[in-house]
Each structure stands twice: as C-alpha cells, then as structure tokens.
Amino acid sequence: MIKQTFTRSRISVLIAACLTAGATPAAFADNGDQMQQMQQQIQTLEQRLEQMQAQQQKDQQAQQAQQQKFDQAATAPAKVVPQGYMGNSPANMQGNQTAFRLNGVNVQLGGFAASETVYRSRSLQSDIGSPFSKIPFAPPSSTIVGNGNNTNIGGNPGNFYPNYANGGNGLSNNYNQSEFRGTERQSRFSILMDGNIDPDTIVSGYYELDFLGAAPTANANESNSYQPRTRNVYANIDWMASGWHVLAGQNWSLATLNTHGITPRMEAVPLTIDAQYVPGFTWQRQWQFRVVKDWDKKWWAAVSFENSQTVGVAGGPGSTVYTLTPPGGSLFAPAPMSVNHYPDIIAKLAAETDLGHYEIYDLARNFQSVYGASATSTGSQQSTWSNAVGVGVIIPLIPKQLDFQLSGLFGSGVGRYGTVGLPDADINPNGSLNPLNGSQMLGGIIWHADPTLDVYGYIGQDQVDSNIYNSGGHVYGYGNSLGSLYSPDLNKVSQETIGFWWNIYHGNYGALKLGGQISHTLVTGFQVAGVTPTTNDNMVFTSIRYFPF
C-alpha cells in the first residue's frame, strides 16, 4: 500500500512538472534555478520512497522470522526424558518416542508392559516391592543360635509355621519360608502434554501411573484384579530466557537426587527391578509446590513446600495424640493420619560442571502432638521442628562408559524419607514428639558396557539412633533393650545389589528389554538382653519390559 501510494505521488509530480514546462517555457527559460529546484525535490521524493520501501521490506522479514521461530517452537514434538541416568543406554531407552499434536498441544505417550518375577529366601508376602523393615527374624527356639546372629530364646522350633501371632512386625513365623511371585503390576503408562504460550514460555502437564494399587477387594485368587495407582501428576511452567520454573502437583520430592540440574523427570532413580528400590535411597512421591531458578543451566536453586506425614512413633508415658482417623466422606482410607500444621520445607542448590553434577539441600520438618487430652480437657499442644542436610553427586568416571553416584541425608526426623521407612520420632516425657537422629547413604556404579547393555551395582543403608529414658520406674523411648529378640526395634537396614538391563530390540516397533537383579539385605536390631539380633534376606528378580512408545 505504501509503495503504491508513493508511486502515484511520484507520477503526479512528474506530470505536473511536464505540463508546467509546456505551458510556460519562457518563465522557466528565464528562471533556470526554479527548474533545478524542481528536479531536486523530485530526487528527494524518490530517495524517501526508496527508504520507505527498504524499511517496509525489513519489517516484513523480521515479522516472518519471528513467526517462523514461534511456529517451530509450537510444533516441535514433545520429548519425554526417561527416569534414571541420562544418555542413550538400555537402562533408560524407550520406544519410538511417538508424539502427536492435539488442539495445538504436543502429546507424548510413554510407559511399558512388564512381566516380572521375584524370589525371596525369607517370605515377605509381598509383590514386586520389598518392605525391607518387615524382613522376619528367626522365631523363638529352645536354644541360643550362633554368635549373636538370629539369636532367640523361647518355645517354638524354627520351622514351625502357624500364623501371624508373634506381634511386632508379625512376620517371625515367615523366617524359614521362601516365596516366589510372578507379576505384571509394575507395568506403567505416562502422558506428557506441553505447549508454547510464546517462544519463551512453555507450559506442561505430566501424568504417570502403575498397577501397584491394592484396594481391600484386590486379591490373587482368580481374576487378580489390582488397581491403577498414581505415581506422578503435576503441572509445570518454564520461562526459558529468565530461567524461572514452577511445578505444582505430585512428583518426586526435591530431596531426591537429580541427574541434571533440578528438572522434573530427570531424577536419579535406582535402576533396580525391586519397586522399593534399595536401602539408602532418599525419596518421596508427594504433593508439592516448587519454585526453581537456573543461571545458564549451570547453577540452580530451588525451594519446595511438600506434604508432611509422621510415621513410626515409639511410645512414651502419658497420653499423646499425634494421629487422627479420617471420618467418612473425607476421601481418605479409614486409617490413622498424622496431625500436621505445616508442610515439609526443602531448599536445594545444584551445579553442573565438567566434573559432574553436585547438589546440597536442607530439609525442615514440623511434628505436632497433643498431650493429656481427656473428656474434660483439650490437653496441651506440642510442636517440634527437625532439621537435616542432604548431599549428592554424580560423576562420569569414564565419560559415556562409567558413572558413579553418591548421596546421603543426615539429621533428625528423616526416617520417612528413606526407602526402609524407619521411625521419625519417639515421645518425650512431656508428651512432645522427639525427632530421632538418623541417616540414609547410597553409593552406586553404572557401567554402560556397550550400546545394548548396562550393568549396575548399589550399596546403601538406612539407619536410626536410639533414644531411651526412664520415667516413673519404666523405660521408654526407641531402641529399648527390653524388647523382643524376634521383633526388636530396628537400628539399621543395609543392602548390596547388582543387576543389568539388556536392550534386546530397539527399532520401528518400540523397544524390548531384559533385566535381572540379585540383592542381599541385612537387618540389624538394637541390643536385647546383651544380644544384637540380626536377620537377612536374599532376593532374585527378573524383568521383561516392552516399550511401545
């Protein structure tokens, strides 16, 4: 439009000049300066027209480049970053990463179909996830057996298998019973949806489920009808240029080690087949509101407010209430839940260097209880805070061939964040909860033997300290030496495990993997009558997983 307007103006000026020259030749002959002035004006108009045309062309090119950049960002296929270690290795390789667009949103499907088995030398009556704190101690026998290990005094022979009547962990009669399970319940499905609000802002949602839910009606008698279970479901917003990120929903806790930065779906989850992973692994999957800032994807800082829950409180004198049973209609199962006034608060710093990934974080928790409540008194409100510090590193010892990881959490009130689930606290004489000191430590090696084979090994431990006191002539607290040898208070649970993932097939029809794992778990209780009770369990796992996406 601008070009046409100025072209018409230029023609009009030229015609007017010619008519004027023909009508009054004498005037222009007498005044050559006026003709020269007219020519200069025409040249000026031509120059302005060329400048306007050049600017218009430049603006159009800039608009086209910006629109092309936006279209490319908006139509780029979504990418699901697999859990576990980075890189194109069989441990994290998925299928064809099929993505499609739905109403302008990128949709990426993920997951696998699994057929898995587990053999345990001590029966846990458990599926593919192992409740390590429930590994049975030897039932009572008429003699003391062997150098403080599995030492018991009592009446039943070790091979007697009546029912779960011994109290405590209720599993001592399983000590001489092995078990085998075949299962498909760790099969998984996920969906990642993302869209570009603009070239700099990405909004995404992620949902992941497995089939390890177990409603009261679920059983293995005939139809084996087990329920889907939510693993992760959250929304995330990324402002790429400024480096700000916000996550809200259920995800791996910020306390869980990452493989790179502080990024969802890049958690350093152990590669085990065991769905309970390995002792020493610090983790939760729970609701959270997380804010993250990165600087050039090299330095990261984050704070997360996460659901709190108090587990495994040892007894004390008086009447202390720290759990309440949800009423009907609460959308919770009718099982006790702890009283919590504040979320758990986690703050983390992370760095990406040429020598690997490093992170440090702080975990603050609050424990609530009511002491001395009765029909005529509301009792006294008790509130206690705990604090713990966590660290983690992932170092490529041999780039793309050998990775080393080390992580730990040390402080009070950390039991719930360990994979074993040791107690968080016991009860003080004044009725308040006393967060117990404890730790989790995990070391791992992953060898990428070739493009189709990964071999891994982990050594880890969950540990908790005792807290014993005398009140009114009675001994209270956790780690009580007056406990039972076949159901003692647990001090620590450690494990060594090795395994592999072999990528049998990866092509146009997805990926097929074969995995195996062997573990040895040692459980140690606090001393009872001068004897340290211990027990162990040896486990063997196999897995075949098909990744169609």
C-alpha positions in Angstrom: 0.0 0.0 0.0 2.8 2.4 0.9 4.6 1.6 -2.3 1.6 2.2 -4.5 0.8 5.5 -2.8 4.2 6.9 -3.2 4.4 5.6 -6.8 1.2 7.5 -7.7 2.6 10.6 -6.0 5.8 10.4 -8.0 3.9 10.1 -11.3 1.7 13.1 -10.4 4.7 15.2 -9.6 6.3 14.4 -12.9 3.2 15.1 -15.0 2.7 18.4 -13.2 6.2 19.3 -13.9 5.9 18.5 -17.6 2.6 20.4 -18.0 4.1 23.4 -16.3 7.1 23.3 -18.5 5.0 23.2 -21.7 2.6 25.9 -20.7 5.2 28.5 -19.6 8.5 27.8 -21.3 9.5 31.3 -21.3 9.2 31.6 -17.5 11.4 28.5 -16.9 13.9 29.7 -19.6 14.2 32.9 -17.7 14.5 31.2 -14.4 16.7 28.1 -14.6 17.0 28.0 -10.8 13.4 27.0 -10.4 13.7 24.0 -12.8 16.8 22.8 -10.8 14.9 23.2 -7.6 12.0 21.1 -9.0 14.4 18.4 -10.0 16.0 18.3 -6.5 12.5 18.0 -5.0 11.8 15.0 -7.3 15.1 13.4 -6.4 14.3 13.9 -2.7 10.9 12.3 -3.1 12.5 9.3 -4.9 15.0 8.9 -2.1 12.3 8.9 0.6 10.2 6.4 -1.4 13.2 4.1 -1.6 13.9 4.4 2.1 10.2 3.7 2.9 10.3 0.6 0.7 13.5 -0.7 2.2 12.1 -0.2 5.8 8.9 -1.9 4.9 10.8 -4.9 3.4 13.0 -5.1 6.5 9.9 -5.1 8.9 8.3 -7.8 6.8 11.4 -10.0 7.0 11.6 -9.5 10.8 8.0 -10.4 11.2 8.4 -13.5 9.1 11.4 -14.6 11.1 9.6 -14.1 14.4 6.6 -16.1 13.2 8.8 -18.9 11.8 10.6 -19.1 15.2 7.3 -19.3 17.0 5.8 -21.9 14.7 8.9 -24.1 15.1 8.7 -23.9 18.9 4.9 -24.5 18.9 5.1 -27.5 16.5 8.2 -29.2 17.9 7.4 -32.7 19.2 7.3 -33.2 22.9 10.2 -35.1 24.4 9.8 -37.4 27.5 13.1 -37.6 29.4 13.2 -41.1 30.8 13.8 -41.6 34.5 17.2 -42.6 35.6 20.6 -41.8 34.1 20.9 -39.7 31.0 22.2 -40.9 27.7 21.2 -43.4 25.1 21.7 -46.5 27.2 19.4 -49.6 27.5 18.6 -48.7 31.1 16.6 -45.7 30.0 15.9 -46.3 26.4 12.3 -46.1 25.4 10.5 -46.9 22.2 9.9 -44.6 19.2 9.0 -41.5 21.3 5.8 -41.2 19.3 4.3 -37.7 19.6 1.3 -36.0 18.1 -0.5 -32.7 18.3 -3.9 -32.2 19.8 -5.5 -28.7 19.5 -2.1 -27.1 19.4 -0.7 -29.1 22.3 2.2 -31.7 21.9 1.3 -35.1 23.4 3.9 -37.7 24.2 2.9 -41.2 25.3 5.3 -43.3 27.4 5.4 -46.4 29.6 5.9 -50.2 29.3 4.3 -53.5 29.7 6.2 -55.7 32.3 6.4 -59.4 33.1 8.4 -59.8 36.3 9.3 -62.4 39.0 10.8 -62.3 42.4 12.2 -65.0 44.7 13.0 -64.2 48.4 14.7 -66.5 50.8 12.5 -65.1 53.6 8.8 -64.7 52.9 7.5 -61.1 53.0 4.1 -62.0 51.5 4.8 -59.1 49.1 4.6 -58.3 45.4 7.5 -56.8 43.4 8.2 -54.1 46.1 10.0 -55.3 49.2 9.1 -53.9 52.6 12.7 -54.2 54.0 11.7 -53.3 57.5 9.4 -56.4 57.6 12.1 -59.0 56.9 11.4 -61.6 59.6 13.7 -62.5 62.4 14.0 -66.1 63.5 11.1 -67.3 65.6 11.7 -68.4 69.2 13.7 -71.6 69.7 14.8 -73.5 72.7 18.4 -72.7 72.2 20.6 -69.7 71.5 21.8 -70.0 67.9 25.2 -68.8 66.8 27.3 -65.8 67.9 24.6 -63.2 68.4 23.2 -63.6 64.9 19.5 -64.6 64.7 19.7 -65.3 68.4 16.4 -66.2 70.0 15.2 -67.7 73.3 11.7 -69.3 73.6 9.4 -72.1 72.9 8.7 -72.7 69.2 11.0 -74.6 66.8 12.4 -72.5 64.0 10.5 -74.4 61.3 7.1 -74.0 62.9 4.7 -72.0 60.7 1.4 -71.3 62.4 0.1 -67.8 61.9 1.0 -64.1 62.3 0.7 -64.1 66.1 4.1 -63.1 67.4 3.3 -59.3 67.5 5.9 -56.7 66.5 6.5 -57.0 62.8 4.2 -60.0 62.8 6.4 -62.0 60.4 8.8 -64.1 62.5 6.9 -67.2 61.5 7.9 -66.5 57.9 11.6 -66.8 58.7 12.0 -70.3 57.3 9.6 -69.7 54.4 10.8 -68.7 51.0 8.5 -67.1 48.4 8.1 -66.8 44.6 5.9 -64.2 42.9 5.1 -63.5 39.2 3.6 -60.1 38.5 2.8 -57.6 35.8 1.8 -54.9 38.2 4.8 -52.7 37.7 3.7 -52.0 34.1 3.5 -48.3 33.6 1.7 -45.7 31.5 2.6 -42.0 31.2 1.4 -39.0 29.2 3.3 -35.7 28.8 1.5 -32.7 27.3 3.1 -29.4 26.6 2.5 -26.2 24.6 4.3 -22.9 23.9 2.4 -19.9 25.1 5.0 -17.9 23.3 8.6 -18.7 22.1 9.9 -18.2 25.7 7.1 -19.8 27.8 6.4 -23.5 28.0 3.5 -25.0 30.0 3.3 -28.7 30.5 1.4 -31.4 32.4 2.6 -34.9 33.2 0.7 -38.0 34.5 2.2 -41.4 35.3 0.6 -44.5 36.8 1.3 -48.1 37.5 -0.9 -51.0 38.8 0.6 -51.4 42.3 -2.6 -50.2 44.0 -4.2 -52.7 46.3 -7.8 -52.0 47.4 -9.4 -54.2 50.0 -11.2 -56.2 47.2 -7.9 -56.9 45.3 -6.6 -60.4 45.6 -4.7 -63.1 43.7 -7.3 -65.8 44.0 -8.8 -65.8 40.5 -9.1 -62.6 38.4 -6.0 -60.9 40.0 -7.8 -57.5 39.8 -5.4 -54.9 41.0 -6.0 -51.2 40.7 -4.0 -48.5 38.9 -2.0 -46.2 41.2 -1.0 -42.6 40.7 2.8 -42.2 40.7 3.2 -38.6 39.5 0.8 -35.9 38.3 1.8 -32.3 38.1 1.8 -29.1 36.0 4.9 -27.2 35.2 5.7 -23.7 33.7 9.1 -22.8 32.3 10.3 -19.3 31.4 13.3 -20.3 29.4 15.0 -16.9 28.9 14.8 -15.8 32.6 15.5 -19.3 34.0 12.4 -19.5 36.3 10.4 -22.7 36.7 7.3 -23.5 38.8 6.0 -27.0 39.5 2.7 -27.9 41.3 1.3 -31.4 42.0 2.6 -34.8 43.0 6.2 -35.5 41.9 9.5 -37.0 43.3 10.5 -34.9 46.3 13.1 -32.2 45.9 15.1 -34.3 48.3 15.6 -36.9 45.6 18.9 -36.8 43.7 18.7 -35.4 40.2 20.9 -36.4 37.2 21.0 -32.9 35.8 20.0 -29.5 37.3 16.7 -29.5 39.2 14.5 -30.8 36.5 11.4 -33.0 36.6 11.7 -36.4 35.0 15.5 -36.3 35.4 15.6 -37.9 38.9 18.4 -40.4 39.6 16.1 -43.3 40.5 18.0 -46.6 41.1 17.8 -48.9 38.1 16.5 -51.8 40.3 13.6 -54.1 39.4 12.6 -54.0 43.1 9.8 -51.4 43.2 11.0 -50.4 46.7 14.4 -49.6 45.1 17.4 -50.0 47.6 18.0 -49.0 51.2 19.8 -45.7 51.4 17.8 -44.1 48.6 16.1 -40.9 49.7 12.8 -40.2 48.1 9.1 -39.4 48.4 6.5 -39.0 45.7 4.1 -36.5 47.2 2.2 -33.2 46.6 4.5 -30.1 46.4 4.8 -26.6 45.2 8.3 -26.0 43.8 10.0 -22.8 42.5 13.3 -23.2 40.7 15.8 -20.7 39.2 18.6 -21.5 36.9 21.6 -19.5 35.6 22.6 -20.6 32.1 21.6 -24.2 33.0 24.8 -24.5 35.1 23.7 -23.2 38.5 20.4 -24.0 40.1 18.5 -23.0 43.3 15.1 -24.3 44.4 12.6 -24.3 47.3 9.8 -26.8 47.7 6.8 -27.0 50.1 5.7 -30.6 50.4 3.1 -32.7 52.1 4.1 -33.9 55.6 3.3 -37.1 57.4 4.7 -38.5 60.6 5.4 -42.3 60.7 6.7 -44.8 63.2 6.5 -43.1 66.5 7.7 -45.1 69.6 5.7 -45.0 72.8 6.1 -42.9 75.9 4.4 -42.1 79.3 1.0 -40.5 79.4 -1.4 -40.0 76.6 0.0 -38.4 73.5 -2.1 -38.0 70.3 -0.3 -37.4 67.0 -2.6 -39.2 64.6 -6.4 -39.0 63.9 -8.6 -41.3 61.9 -10.3 -39.5 59.0 -14.1 -39.5 59.1 -16.3 -41.0 56.4 -16.5 -38.8 53.3 -13.0 -37.4 53.8 -11.8 -39.2 50.6 -9.1 -40.9 52.7 -9.0 -44.6 53.8 -10.1 -45.1 57.4 -6.6 -45.4 58.7 -4.8 -43.0 61.1 -3.1 -40.0 59.6 -0.7 -37.7 61.5 -1.7 -34.2 62.6 0.3 -31.7 60.6 0.2 -27.9 60.7 3.0 -27.1 58.3 4.4 -28.7 55.1 7.9 -30.1 54.9 10.3 -27.4 53.6 13.2 -28.2 51.3 15.8 -25.8 49.8 18.4 -27.1 47.3 21.4 -25.8 45.4 22.8 -27.7 42.4 25.7 -27.2 40.0 26.6 -28.7 36.6 30.4 -28.8 36.0 32.8 -30.6 33.6 33.4 -33.0 36.5 29.8 -33.9 37.1 26.6 -33.0 38.9 26.6 -31.7 42.6 23.9 -30.8 45.0 23.2 -29.9 48.6 19.9 -29.3 50.3 18.3 -28.7 53.7 15.1 -30.4 55.0 13.0 -28.8 57.8 10.0 -30.7 59.2 7.4 -30.0 61.9 6.0 -32.6 64.3 2.6 -31.9 66.1 1.1 -33.7 69.0 -1.5 -33.2 71.8 -0.6 -34.3 75.4 -3.0 -35.0 78.2 -6.3 -34.7 76.3 -9.4 -36.1 78.0 -13.1 -35.8 78.2 -12.8 -32.6 80.3 -9.5 -31.2 78.9 -8.2 -30.4 75.4 -4.7 -31.1 76.6 -1.6 -29.1 75.6 -0.5 -28.5 72.0 3.1 -29.6 71.3 5.2 -28.5 68.3 8.7 -29.6 67.4 10.9 -28.8 64.4 13.6 -31.0 63.0 16.4 -30.3 60.5 18.6 -32.4 58.2 21.1 -31.8 55.5 21.4 -33.8 52.3 24.2 -34.1 49.6 24.5 -35.8 46.3 27.0 -36.2 43.4 27.0 -37.9 40.0 30.5 -38.2 38.4 31.3 -39.6 35.0 34.4 -41.6 35.9 34.8 -42.6 32.2 32.5 -40.4 30.0 29.7 -42.3 28.5 31.0 -45.6 29.9 31.2 -45.5 33.8 29.1 -43.3 36.1 29.5 -43.0 39.9 26.8 -41.6 42.3 26.9 -40.9 46.0 24.1 -39.4 48.1 23.1 -39.0 51.7 20.7 -37.4 54.2 21.8 -36.7 57.8 19.9 -35.2 60.7 16.7 -35.7 62.8 13.3 -36.8 61.7 14.4 -38.3 58.4 13.0 -41.8 58.7 10.1 -41.3 56.4 12.3 -40.0 53.6 14.3 -43.3 53.5 13.1 -46.3 51.4 13.0 -48.5 54.5 10.7 -46.2 56.4 12.4 -46.3 59.8 10.7 -44.3 62.6 10.6 -40.5 62.5 10.3 -39.9 66.3 9.6 -41.1 69.7 7.7 -39.4 72.6 9.4 -37.2 75.2 8.4 -37.3 78.9 6.4 -34.1 78.4 4.4 -35.7 75.6 6.0 -33.9 72.7 7.5 -35.8 69.8 11.2 -36.2 69.7 12.6 -36.4 66.2 15.1 -39.3 66.1 18.6 -38.8 64.6 19.2 -40.9 61.5 20.7 -41.1 58.1 20.4 -42.6 54.6 23.5 -43.3 52.5 23.7 -44.7 48.9 26.5 -45.3 46.6 26.2 -46.7 43.0 28.1 -47.6 39.9 26.7 -47.9 36.4 28.7 -49.4 33.6 27.5 -48.8 30.1 29.2 -51.9 28.7 28.0 -51.3 25.2 25.1 -49.6 23.4 22.8 -52.5 24.4 23.9 -53.4 27.9 24.0 -51.6 31.3 25.4 -53.2 34.5 24.8 -51.6 37.8 25.6 -52.0 41.5 24.5 -50.2 44.7 25.4 -50.3 48.3 23.1 -48.5 50.7 21.9 -48.2 54.3 19.1 -46.6 56.3 19.9 -46.0 60.0 18.3 -44.5 63.1 19.7 -43.8 66.5 18.1 -44.9 69.8 16.6 -42.5 72.4 15.9 -44.2 75.8 14.9 -42.7 79.1 13.4 -43.7 82.5 10.2 -42.2 83.8 8.3 -43.4 86.9 10.4 -46.6 87.1 9.7 -47.5 83.5 12.0 -47.5 80.4 10.6 -45.6 77.4 11.8 -44.5 74.0 13.0 -46.1 70.8 15.8 -48.8 70.9 14.5 -50.2 74.1 16.7 -53.1 75.4 13.6 -54.7 76.9 12.2 -55.6 73.5 11.9 -59.0 71.9 14.7 -60.7 70.1 12.4 -61.8 67.3 10.7 -58.4 67.0 13.3 -55.8 68.1 13.4 -52.1 67.4 15.4 -51.7 64.2 18.7 -49.9 64.2 19.7 -50.2 60.5 19.0 -51.9 57.2 21.7 -52.3 54.6 21.8 -53.9 51.2 24.2 -54.8 48.4 22.7 -55.3 45.0 23.8 -55.9 41.4 21.8 -56.1 38.2 21.7 -55.4 34.4 19.5 -54.2 31.6 19.9 -55.7 28.2 18.2 -54.0 25.2 17.2 -57.0 23.1 15.4 -54.9 20.4 15.0 -51.2 19.6 13.5 -50.2 16.3 10.4 -49.2 14.4 8.2 -51.4 16.7 9.4 -50.0 20.1 12.0 -51.5 22.5 12.2 -54.8 24.3 14.4 -55.1 27.4 15.5 -57.9 29.7 16.6 -57.2 33.3 18.0 -59.2 36.2 18.8 -58.2 39.8 20.3 -60.0 42.9 20.3 -58.4 46.3 21.4 -59.3 49.9 19.7 -57.3 52.7 20.9 -57.3 56.3 18.6 -56.0 59.1 20.1 -55.2 62.5 18.1 -54.5 65.7 19.1 -52.8 68.9 20.5 -55.0 71.6 18.1 -57.1 73.7 19.5 -58.7 76.8 23.0 -58.1 75.6 22.4 -59.7 72.2 22.3 -57.9 68.9 19.6 -59.5 66.8 20.1 -59.6 63.0 18.4 -61.2 60.1 18.8 -61.2 56.3 17.0 -61.9 53.0 18.4 -62.9 49.6 16.3 -61.9 46.6 16.4 -62.6 42.9 14.4 -60.5 40.3 13.8 -60.9 36.6 12.0 -58.5 34.2 10.9 -58.4 30.6 9.6 -54.9 29.6 8.2 -53.8 26.2 8.2 -50.1 25.4 5.7 -49.5 22.6 6.2 -45.7 22.6 
